[in-house]
Amino acid sequence: MREIELGPLTVRLTGGSDREGGGDGPVVVLLHGFGAPGTDLVGLWRQLSAPEGTRFAFPEGPLALDIESPFQLGDARAWWPLDVQALEKALVTGNLDALSEREPDGMAAARAKVIEMLDALEVELGVSGDRVVLGGFSQGAMLSLDVALRTERPLAGLVQMSGTLLCKTEWSALMPKRRGLPVLQSHGRQDPLLPFSLAEELRDLMTAAGLDVHFVPFNGEHGISDGVLEELNAFVMRALSRP
């Protein structure tokens, strides 16, 4: 593994010809979730049978969470601050529109950083956007979808693991321009943090807009199941093997 700075973000590179992101293979970029360390998803690359030479990039969220965070998990990072009270209120009252319609404070700044990182990654690794799969888990999934919808950059595929619907009105209007984009979306039916119903709504919106969505529900909570890993493996292989 190699750690480098790409634009404003620290990124860990693995895979490729030297297990440090070397060579000229395609790239999978995965953004971790809220409260996880920057290394959280790095181990996934060893579990994926991607096309030979595939490189993996794991950016680290720019926000260090303070020690009083209820989600503190070691070197906890985030892409933007989480409004815990607003989330709890939406879950208790069932007013999910309050969660799905708004853009969280700090999301725009995180989006700008990820876009700058992707620009630098394409130059540093010598890869074009149509050979990049972008995605993430939880908050990282939300951010990757936001980046995909608000930019024109080509992508080989999009991965949404346990994300949710945000910016509903804006996202819905932007989705048709991504018609045909392969998407892997997974979500636990018993997820206590991000309701399964919102994942279904997000799936339906993307499908109606013409995105090629493969939805993977699973019996579990907020995480990445073995079944999801199998589906992710197959998705990455398909997305990066397309002519």
N, C-alpha and C positions, 0 to 999 in steps of 0.2 A: 504493500500500500504506500502511496505517495501523497503527501499533503501539500497543496499549493494554494496560492491566492488567485482567484479568477474574478476580476473586477473587485467589488466590495466584499466578497464572500470567501471564506475558507472552504475548500473543497477537497475531499479525499477521493483519490483515483485508484481503481483496482482493475484487474483483468487485462486484456490486451496481450501483447507479445511477451511482457515481462512482469505481469501481475501488478504493474504500477501505471497502467493506462497507456503503455507504449503501443506502437504500431499504427495501423491506419484503419482499424475496424470501426463499425458503428458504435454508438454510445447510448447507454441507458442512464438517465438522470432521475434520481429518486430523492424527494424531499421528506425529511422526517416529520413527526408529529409534535404537537405542543408538549413541552416538558421532557422531551427526550434529549439525550446527548447527541452531538453531531455524528458520532459513530454508530448510532442506533441501527441503521439499516445496512451497514457495510457488509455484514455477514451474509446477506442475501445472495451476493454474487456467486458464492461457492455452491449455492443450491439451485442455480439456474443454468440450464443447458442451452445457452444462447449460441448463435452462430459463432464459429471459430473466429477468434480475434476481437470479439465484442469487448468494449471497454465500459466501465461503470463509474459514474460520478455521483458523489454523495455530498451535497452542499450542507453547510452548517448554518442554522438559523442565526441571525445577527443579534438577537436579543438574549442576554443572559438573565435567567429568572433569579430573583432574590431568594434568600434562604427561607422566607416566610411563605413562599408559594405553596398551596396545598398540593400541587402537582410536582413538587421537587423530587427529581430522580437523579442524584449525582450531579454531573455537570449539565444541568437542565438548560435547554435552549428553546427559543420560540421564534416564530416568524412575525407575530404581532401579539400585543397583550390580550389576554382573554378576560372578557367581562363575565366573571363567574356568577355574579348575582343575576345578570340578565339571562344567562343560560339556564340557571336554576329556576327562575321565574317562568320562563317559557315552557320548561318541562313540567313544572307543577301545575300551571294554569292550562296547559294544552294549547296556548296561543303560539303555534309554531311559525305563524306569519311574521311574528316579531323577530324570529331567528333567521328566517329565509329571505326576507326582503332587504335587509340592511347590509351595507358594506362596513365591516368592522373597522374601528379606528386603527390605523397602522397598516392596514392591508395594502393600500396604494404604495406606501414606501417600500414594503416588502416586495411587491410586484416589480417595482423599478429596479431593485437590487437583483432580483432573479433574472430579469431581462438583460441587465448589464453582465451578469455572470454568464448567461448563455451566449451572448455575443463574444465574450472573451474565450469561452470554452471552444467555440467553433474555430476561432483563430489558433488557439494554443494546440488543439488536438487535430486541426486540419480536417474537420468533419462538417458536412453540410447538414442543414436542419432536417432534410428529408431522410437522414440516416440517424436521427435521434428519437428515442422514445422518452417522453417526459411524463413524470407522475409523482406520486407520493402517498403517504399514509396520513389520514386524519387532517390536521391543519395543513400539512404539506400537500395533500390531495386537493384541498380547496384552492390553495395558492396556484398549483400547477394548472388547474382548470381555468382559473382567472387569467393567468398568463396566456394560455392557449387561445382564449376567447378575445382577449384585448390586443393581440398582436397578429401580424400577418405571416409570421415565420412558418415555414413548412415543418411538419412533424411526421414521423413514421407511425406514431401511436401515442395514446394517452392512457395512463394508469390511475384509477381512482379507488384506492383502498380505504374504506371506512371514512369517506369524506361526507359532505352534506351540501345542501342547496343554500347558497347565499346570493345576494344581489339578484333576486329572482327576475325582476323586470328587465334589468340590463342584460343579464346572462341570456335570457330567453330571446331577446332581440339580436344578440350576437351569434347565437348557436348556428343558424343556417349557413353562415360562411364557412363552417367546419364540416359541411355535409360530406359524408364518406369517410371521415377520420375514424380509424379503428380505436375503440375505447374498451378497456377492461374495467368494470366497476364491481367491487365486492362490498358486502355489508352484512354484519351479524344481525340476525333477527331479534336478538335480545340485547342489543346495544343500549346501555343505560345513559350514554352521553349524547349521542347523535341519533335521533329516532330513525328507525327503519323506514317509517312512512315517508320521511323526507328523502331518503335514498331512492325510494320507489318513484317519488315525484320527479327527482332529478333525472332518473333513468328515462321516465316517460317524456320529459321535455327534450332531452338529447335525442331520443329515438324519433320523436315527431319532427325534429329539425333536420333529420337525415344523417345523424352520426351513426356509425356502425357499432352499436353498443352490445357487448357481451356481458350480461349481468350475472353475478355469482353470489346469490344469497347463501348464508350458512348458519347453522345452529350454533350460536356463540355470541359473545359480547363484543367489546371494542378491541379488535386485534386482527391478526393475520393467521388464518387457520392453515392446516396442512393442505386442505383442498384448494384454498386460494393460491398457495404457493405453486401447486400443480398447474392451475389455470394461468398464473402469471408466467410460468415457464413456457407453456404452449403459446401464449399470446406474444411474448417477446420473440420467440422463434418465428412465428408467422409474420409479425410486423417488420422484422429486420431481414426477412428472406424474400420479401416482395420485390419484384423487378422494378 
